[in-house]
Amino acid sequence: MMEERSNLMHMMKLSIKVLLQSALSLGRSLDADHAPLQQFFVVMEHCLKHGLKVKKSFIGQNKSFFGPLELVEKLCPEASDIATSVRNLPELKTAVGRGRAWLYLALMQKTLADYLKVLVDNKHLLSEFYEPEALMMQEEGVVIVGLLVGLNVLDANLCLKGEDLDSQVGVIDFSLYLKDVQDPDGGREHERITDVLDQKNYVEELNRHLSCTVGDLQTKIDGLEKMNSKLQEELSAATDRICSLQEEQQQLREQNELIRERSEKSVEITKQDTRVELETYKQTRQGLDEMYSDVWKQLKEEEKVRRELEKELELQIGMKTEMEIAMKLLEKDTHEKQDTLVALRQQLEEVKAINLQMFHKAQNAESSLQQKNEAIASFEGKTNQVLSTMKQMEERSSLEKELKSEKEQRQALQQELQHEKDTSSLLRTELQQVQGLKKELLELQEEKTELQKVCDEQEQALQEMGLHLSQSKLKMEDIKEVNKALKGHTWLKDDEATHCKQCEKEFSISRRKHHCRNCGHIFCNTCSGSELALPSYPKPVRVCDSCHTLLLHRCSSTAS
């Protein structure tokens, strides 16, 4: 890298020397077709490309010297014309072509050395584009900028329109420099004239630079004088401010002493309060321990009672299920018996109808029997008469036959009477059975009413047992909450709390700390103004708002 820098610097020296010599012979006005000028731009391009960093983009890798030249626009506002004119050229499509056009325009405006000097002076900006060992980052870049000052003597007339700057190949032609080396002396007088002219142009350029620097220094001196006057005014204002601050500091010290005395007094008061609170805490702790032991015993007893109640409840549930099954069976039996009663009623009605029929038949039979008895009596009378007549008249056999037929009829009537008596006895037995069924039905209805009463009493007992269980569960929850309160609620120290737990306001001399006797946290006076009687405290004590509402809700729920 060092050899490359030295070679490029020597080539730049030779190209500038050859360009100046050829320009002096041509009258200091150069065109774009001038070969030494083209070679100068090629060498300048190589110098600017030396040590360039490769930038990656979406298209690919990009390595162009137009990037550092764009920095000149930011550092020197006057260079914006060159940059805008280069961007507005339509035939330039690559960054290399834009960089070459920028060099052409800067040489025509005779500001190439000035712009490159600005770049060399701001090496921290060039580090984004060049490696640390690049030519523009080392001393050789400063030397090249100094050599470029001599080119301000030349007048370059370069036309950018029609030039294909994108596709030009930058190759250094060493034949020009070899010719110059072979023919170093063209004429002593000519050289002296050119040297004098060069010196004159160089002195003019130096004068121009010096006048610019003098103007810059004068503006800087004016600015410094203005800054000095402003600083003096600020200093006087600062001294006044310091005096006022010292007075305020004295007042603050006095106030600080007053606050310290008040704080000491408040600390003593808080110490006394803490002692009182410690004593009360110890007393409450003893009471809480006793309460805890009592509550623990009550809890065990309640657990035993609860287990017994659960067993009784299970038994009652079993009894209830059995009663439900028995009730279902009774309902089935009642339905069946009702069906049988309906059938029996139908049978009774049928029996009644049969009895009526039989009664009518019996009456008819009795009337017929009476008639038959009368007929028998008449027949007996007749038989007696017949007997008498038979005795009188044994010859009449027909009368005997009639008597026989009458006897047979009488026997038939006696058989019918016996049959009617049997049917009436059967109907009487059936009536007795129906009356017995009625009695059984009444007994079953009485049993049903008794079972209904027993079922209602058991349901009332179950409801009472459920109420008792719910009350015991509520008592158990209260005991658990008291146990949690005894175990979990810790008494916070005064040093641990700096803000109120509810309103989160900071404690001060006016806003004091107060402990909640239920949860043990620290609150301000406004957030812990209510009082309630707790199990561990017989008298009403200070309680925070959240504990107050929770305890009141619990009391109302237990009362209901």
QUIZI-V992444 format. One record per residue. N is the residue number from 0. RES is the residue in one small letter. PHI is phi as a letter, one per 40 degrees, with the letter a starting at -180 (* if undefined). Layout:
BEGIN
n->[N:N]
res->[RES:RES]
phi->[PHI:PHI]
END
This chain:
BEGIN
n->[0:1:2:3:4:5:6:7:8:9:10:11:12:13:14:15:16:17:18:19:20:21:22:23:24:25:26:27:28:29:30:31:32:33:34:35:36:37:38:39:40:41:42:43:44:45:46:47:48:49:50:51:52:53:54:55:56:57:58:59:60:61:62:63:64:65:66:67:68:69:70:71:72:73:74:75:76:77:78:79:80:81:82:83:84:85:86:87:88:89:90:91:92:93:94:95:96:97:98:99:100:101:102:103:104:105:106:107:108:109:110:111:112:113:114:115:116:117:118:119:120:121:122:123:124:125:126:127:128:129:130:131:132:133:134:135:136:137:138:139:140:141:142:143:144:145:146:147:148:149:150:151:152:153:154:155:156:157:158:159:160:161:162:163:164:165:166:167:168:169:170:171:172:173:174:175:176:177:178:179:180:181:182:183:184:185:186:187:188:189:190:191:192:193:194:195:196:197:198:199:200:201:202:203:204:205:206:207:208:209:210:211:212:213:214:215:216:217:218:219:220:221:222:223:224:225:226:227:228:229:230:231:232:233:234:235:236:237:238:239:240:241:242:243:244:245:246:247:248:249:250:251:252:253:254:255:256:257:258:259:260:261:262:263:264:265:266:267:268:269:270:271:272:273:274:275:276:277:278:279:280:281:282:283:284:285:286:287:288:289:290:291:292:293:294:295:296:297:298:299:300:301:302:303:304:305:306:307:308:309:310:311:312:313:314:315:316:317:318:319:320:321:322:323:324:325:326:327:328:329:330:331:332:333:334:335:336:337:338:339:340:341:342:343:344:345:346:347:348:349:350:351:352:353:354:355:356:357:358:359:360:361:362:363:364:365:366:367:368:369:370:371:372:373:374:375:376:377:378:379:380:381:382:383:384:385:386:387:388:389:390:391:392:393:394:395:396:397:398:399:400:401:402:403:404:405:406:407:408:409:410:411:412:413:414:415:416:417:418:419:420:421:422:423:424:425:426:427:428:429:430:431:432:433:434:435:436:437:438:439:440:441:442:443:444:445:446:447:448:449:450:451:452:453:454:455:456:457:458:459:460:461:462:463:464:465:466:467:468:469:470:471:472:473:474:475:476:477:478:479:480:481:482:483:484:485:486:487:488:489:490:491:492:493:494:495:496:497:498:499:500:501:502:503:504:505:506:507:508:509:510:511:512:513:514:515:516:517:518:519:520:521:522:523:524:525:526:527:528:529:530:531:532:533:534:535:536:537:538:539:540:541:542:543:544:545:546:547:548:549:550:551:552:553:554:555:556:557:558:559]
res->[m:m:e:e:r:s:n:l:m:h:m:m:k:l:s:i:k:v:l:l:q:s:a:l:s:l:g:r:s:l:d:a:d:h:a:p:l:q:q:f:f:v:v:m:e:h:c:l:k:h:g:l:k:v:k:k:s:f:i:g:q:n:k:s:f:f:g:p:l:e:l:v:e:k:l:c:p:e:a:s:d:i:a:t:s:v:r:n:l:p:e:l:k:t:a:v:g:r:g:r:a:w:l:y:l:a:l:m:q:k:t:l:a:d:y:l:k:v:l:v:d:n:k:h:l:l:s:e:f:y:e:p:e:a:l:m:m:q:e:e:g:v:v:i:v:g:l:l:v:g:l:n:v:l:d:a:n:l:c:l:k:g:e:d:l:d:s:q:v:g:v:i:d:f:s:l:y:l:k:d:v:q:d:p:d:g:g:r:e:h:e:r:i:t:d:v:l:d:q:k:n:y:v:e:e:l:n:r:h:l:s:c:t:v:g:d:l:q:t:k:i:d:g:l:e:k:m:n:s:k:l:q:e:e:l:s:a:a:t:d:r:i:c:s:l:q:e:e:q:q:q:l:r:e:q:n:e:l:i:r:e:r:s:e:k:s:v:e:i:t:k:q:d:t:r:v:e:l:e:t:y:k:q:t:r:q:g:l:d:e:m:y:s:d:v:w:k:q:l:k:e:e:e:k:v:r:r:e:l:e:k:e:l:e:l:q:i:g:m:k:t:e:m:e:i:a:m:k:l:l:e:k:d:t:h:e:k:q:d:t:l:v:a:l:r:q:q:l:e:e:v:k:a:i:n:l:q:m:f:h:k:a:q:n:a:e:s:s:l:q:q:k:n:e:a:i:a:s:f:e:g:k:t:n:q:v:l:s:t:m:k:q:m:e:e:r:s:s:l:e:k:e:l:k:s:e:k:e:q:r:q:a:l:q:q:e:l:q:h:e:k:d:t:s:s:l:l:r:t:e:l:q:q:v:q:g:l:k:k:e:l:l:e:l:q:e:e:k:t:e:l:q:k:v:c:d:e:q:e:q:a:l:q:e:m:g:l:h:l:s:q:s:k:l:k:m:e:d:i:k:e:v:n:k:a:l:k:g:h:t:w:l:k:d:d:e:a:t:h:c:k:q:c:e:k:e:f:s:i:s:r:r:k:h:h:c:r:n:c:g:h:i:f:c:n:t:c:s:g:s:e:l:a:l:p:s:y:p:k:p:v:r:v:c:d:s:c:h:t:l:l:l:h:r:c:s:s:t:a:s]
phi->[*:c:c:c:c:c:c:c:c:c:c:c:c:c:c:c:c:c:c:c:c:c:c:c:c:c:g:g:b:b:b:c:c:c:c:c:c:c:c:c:c:c:c:c:c:c:c:c:c:c:g:c:c:c:b:c:b:c:c:i:c:b:b:b:c:c:c:c:c:c:c:c:c:c:c:b:c:c:c:c:c:c:c:c:c:c:c:c:c:c:c:c:b:b:c:c:c:c:c:c:c:c:c:c:c:c:c:c:c:f:b:c:c:c:c:c:c:c:c:c:c:b:c:c:c:c:c:c:b:b:c:c:c:c:c:c:c:b:c:c:c:c:c:c:c:c:c:c:c:c:c:c:c:c:b:b:b:b:b:c:c:g:c:c:c:c:b:c:c:c:b:c:c:c:c:c:c:c:c:c:c:c:b:c:b:c:i:c:c:d:c:c:c:c:c:c:c:c:c:c:c:c:c:c:c:c:c:c:c:c:c:c:c:c:c:c:c:c:c:c:c:d:c:c:c:c:c:c:c:c:c:c:c:c:c:c:c:c:c:d:c:c:c:c:c:c:c:c:c:c:c:c:c:c:c:c:c:c:c:c:c:c:c:c:c:c:c:c:c:c:c:c:c:c:c:c:c:c:c:c:c:c:c:c:c:c:d:c:c:c:d:c:c:c:c:c:c:d:c:c:c:c:c:c:d:c:c:c:c:c:c:c:c:c:c:c:c:c:c:c:c:c:c:c:c:c:c:c:c:c:c:c:c:c:c:c:c:c:c:c:c:c:c:c:c:c:c:d:c:c:c:d:c:c:c:c:c:c:c:c:c:c:d:c:c:c:c:c:c:c:c:c:c:c:c:c:c:c:c:c:d:c:c:c:c:c:c:c:c:c:c:c:b:c:c:c:c:c:c:c:c:c:c:c:c:c:c:c:c:c:c:c:c:c:c:c:c:c:c:c:c:c:c:c:c:c:c:c:c:c:c:c:c:c:c:c:c:c:c:c:c:c:c:c:c:c:c:c:c:c:c:c:c:c:c:c:c:c:c:c:c:c:c:c:c:c:c:c:c:c:c:c:c:c:c:c:c:c:c:c:c:c:c:c:c:c:c:c:c:b:c:c:c:c:c:c:b:b:b:c:c:c:c:f:c:c:c:a:c:c:b:c:c:b:c:c:c:c:c:g:c:b:b:c:c:c:c:b:c:c:b:a:c:b:c:c:b:c:c:c:b:c:b:c:c:c:c:c:c:c:c:c:c:c:c:c:c:c:c:c]
END
